[in-house]
């Protein structure tokens, strides 16, 4: 460290230990600091009290109290015409199977395209209805194995898990 520096006396801290000055500064700063803390607490408490009071009066004003009914009349029985029954259509809508039923169909299928389709539907059912990612991933892996290289192409109808497994 150079000792012939002209600015060295200005840059080094000077020890100053005046106990009287320290107690004077402490006494002068203690009261305003305490006052600010209590003022902040009082402001927060006042704001919270005003919020509770405003919500109480707003809720109280929105409650509708029904007036008591002066006289009660006996109920009148009115017969209505029977409702027309809907005509059954010739085409019945397809029944949505459970994931286990899709898996069973995949195990019983003989063609690889059918196996792949059923495993994909099983994976979709596990992911959609049960949010069981582990079972869905297992079904999607079986789907990819049965689909072969043609099933590796990412389609817009693929779920996020199937897209992740295809990558």
HUKA-V377139 format. One record per residue. N is the residue number from 1. RES is the residue in one letter. SS is DSSP state (a for helix, b for strand, c for the rest). OMEGA is omega in degrees with one decimal (none if undefined). D_CENTER is the distance of its C-alpha to the mean C-alpha in whole Angstrom. Layout:
n = {N & N}
res = {RES & RES}
ss = {SS & SS}
omega = {OMEGA & OMEGA}
d_center = {D_CENTER & D_CENTER}
This chain:
n = {1 & 2 & 3 & 4 & 5 & 6 & 7 & 8 & 9 & 10 & 11 & 12 & 13 & 14 & 15 & 16 & 17 & 18 & 19 & 20 & 21 & 22 & 23 & 24 & 25 & 26 & 27 & 28 & 29 & 30 & 31 & 32 & 33 & 34 & 35 & 36 & 37 & 38 & 39 & 40 & 41 & 42 & 43 & 44 & 45 & 46 & 47 & 48 & 49 & 50 & 51 & 52 & 53 & 54 & 55 & 56 & 57 & 58 & 59 & 60 & 61 & 62 & 63 & 64 & 65 & 66 & 67 & 68 & 69 & 70 & 71 & 72 & 73 & 74 & 75 & 76 & 77 & 78 & 79 & 80 & 81 & 82 & 83 & 84 & 85 & 86 & 87 & 88 & 89 & 90 & 91 & 92 & 93 & 94 & 95 & 96 & 97 & 98 & 99 & 100 & 101 & 102 & 103 & 104 & 105 & 106 & 107 & 108 & 109 & 110 & 111 & 112 & 113 & 114 & 115 & 116 & 117 & 118 & 119 & 120 & 121 & 122 & 123 & 124 & 125 & 126 & 127 & 128 & 129 & 130 & 131 & 132 & 133 & 134 & 135 & 136 & 137 & 138 & 139 & 140 & 141 & 142 & 143 & 144 & 145 & 146 & 147 & 148 & 149 & 150 & 151 & 152 & 153 & 154 & 155 & 156 & 157 & 158 & 159 & 160 & 161 & 162 & 163 & 164 & 165 & 166 & 167}
res = {X & X & X & X & X & X & X & X & X & X & X & X & X & X & X & X & X & X & X & X & X & X & X & X & X & X & X & X & X & X & X & X & X & X & X & X & X & X & X & X & X & X & X & X & X & X & X & X & X & X & X & X & X & X & X & X & X & X & X & X & X & X & X & X & X & X & X & X & X & X & X & X & X & X & X & X & X & X & X & X & X & X & X & X & X & X & X & X & X & X & X & X & X & X & X & X & X & X & X & X & X & X & X & X & X & X & X & X & X & X & X & X & X & X & X & X & X & X & X & X & X & X & X & X & X & X & X & X & X & X & X & X & X & X & X & X & X & X & X & X & X & X & X & X & X & X & X & X & X & X & X & X & X & X & X & X & X & X & X & X & X & X & X & X & X & X & X}
ss = {c & c & c & c & c & c & c & a & a & a & a & c & c & c & c & c & c & c & a & a & a & a & a & a & a & a & a & a & a & a & a & a & a & a & a & a & a & a & a & a & a & a & a & a & a & a & a & a & a & a & a & a & a & a & a & a & a & a & a & a & a & a & c & c & c & c & c & c & c & c & c & c & c & c & c & c & c & c & c & c & c & c & c & c & c & c & c & c & c & c & c & c & c & c & c & c & c & c & a & a & a & a & a & a & a & a & a & a & c & c & c & a & a & a & a & a & a & a & a & a & a & a & a & a & a & a & a & a & a & a & c & c & a & a & a & a & a & a & a & a & a & a & a & a & a & a & a & a & a & a & a & a & c & c & c & c & c & c & c & a & a & a & a & a & a & a & c}
omega = {-177.6 & -178.6 & -178.2 & -179.5 & -179.0 & -176.2 & -177.3 & 178.5 & 179.4 & -175.7 & -179.9 & 179.5 & 178.9 & 178.0 & 180.0 & -177.5 & 176.6 & -176.4 & -179.4 & 178.7 & 179.3 & 179.1 & 177.5 & 178.6 & 178.7 & -179.9 & -178.8 & -176.1 & -176.8 & -176.9 & 178.1 & 179.2 & 177.2 & -179.8 & 178.8 & 179.5 & -179.2 & 177.3 & 177.5 & 177.7 & 179.9 & 178.4 & 178.6 & 179.8 & 178.4 & 177.6 & 178.8 & 178.0 & 178.0 & 178.4 & 179.3 & -179.9 & 179.5 & 179.0 & 177.1 & -178.1 & 176.4 & 177.5 & 179.9 & -179.0 & -176.9 & -180.0 & 178.2 & 179.8 & -178.2 & 177.7 & -178.8 & 178.4 & -175.1 & -178.2 & 178.0 & 179.1 & 179.1 & -179.1 & -179.9 & -179.3 & 179.8 & 177.7 & 179.7 & 179.3 & 179.3 & -179.6 & 178.1 & 178.9 & 178.7 & 179.0 & -179.6 & 179.8 & -178.2 & -178.9 & 177.4 & -179.9 & -179.8 & -179.7 & 177.9 & -177.6 & 174.0 & -178.9 & 179.4 & 178.2 & 175.8 & 178.3 & 178.6 & 177.2 & 179.4 & 179.5 & -179.3 & -178.4 & -178.1 & -178.9 & -176.5 & 178.4 & 177.7 & 179.5 & -179.4 & -178.8 & -179.0 & 178.2 & 177.5 & 178.2 & 177.5 & 177.4 & 177.1 & -179.5 & 177.6 & -176.6 & -173.7 & -172.5 & -174.5 & -173.5 & 177.8 & -173.6 & -177.7 & 179.2 & 178.6 & 178.8 & 178.2 & 179.7 & 179.1 & 177.2 & 176.2 & 176.1 & -179.4 & 178.6 & -179.3 & -176.9 & -180.0 & -177.5 & 179.3 & -178.5 & -178.4 & -179.0 & -179.1 & 178.8 & 179.9 & -178.4 & 179.4 & 175.2 & -178.3 & -179.0 & 178.8 & 176.6 & 179.5 & 179.4 & 179.5 & -179.1 & none}
d_center = {61 & 64 & 66 & 67 & 64 & 65 & 62 & 61 & 62 & 60 & 57 & 57 & 56 & 59 & 58 & 59 & 59 & 60 & 59 & 60 & 58 & 55 & 55 & 56 & 53 & 51 & 52 & 52 & 48 & 47 & 47 & 45 & 42 & 42 & 43 & 40 & 37 & 38 & 38 & 34 & 34 & 36 & 34 & 30 & 32 & 33 & 30 & 28 & 31 & 31 & 27 & 28 & 31 & 30 & 27 & 29 & 32 & 29 & 28 & 32 & 33 & 30 & 31 & 34 & 37 & 38 & 42 & 44 & 46 & 49 & 51 & 49 & 51 & 51 & 48 & 50 & 50 & 49 & 50 & 48 & 49 & 47 & 44 & 45 & 44 & 42 & 44 & 43 & 42 & 44 & 41 & 38 & 35 & 34 & 32 & 29 & 29 & 27 & 26 & 29 & 32 & 31 & 31 & 35 & 36 & 35 & 37 & 40 & 40 & 43 & 42 & 40 & 38 & 37 & 36 & 34 & 33 & 32 & 30 & 28 & 27 & 27 & 24 & 22 & 22 & 21 & 18 & 17 & 18 & 18 & 15 & 18 & 18 & 21 & 23 & 22 & 23 & 27 & 27 & 27 & 29 & 32 & 31 & 32 & 35 & 36 & 36 & 38 & 38 & 37 & 34 & 32 & 32 & 28 & 28 & 25 & 25 & 24 & 20 & 19 & 20 & 23 & 23 & 23 & 25 & 28 & 28}
